[in-house]
Amino acid sequence: MKRYDFFYNKHGEFVAYYKSDKYDLDATYFTKAPKNWQPVIAMMRYDSDKKFCSTHDWLVRGLVAHKMYNEYAKGRWERIRCWF
């Protein structure tokens, strides 16, 4: 369950912006990647076409995945804890 906290702490500025109702940094985070752009991390098969990617897609994907996993882990923890 600490993975979400680690991700949040490491990318807190982006997470705060993503959760806010602001739009002033959309051009930074969600603009289509240039042709010569190299991703920060390896791209997944389903998003490997650079024509459809932004430079920060991996952050959105990571945030959503960590949040979903964190909610699942908390639910499992609560069920396990109830047995004791």
Secondary structure, 3 states (H helix, E strand, C coil): CHHHHHHHHHCHHHHHHHHCCCCCCHHHHCCECCCCCCCCCCCCHHHCCHHHCECCHHHHHHHHHHHHHHHHHHHHHHHHHHCC
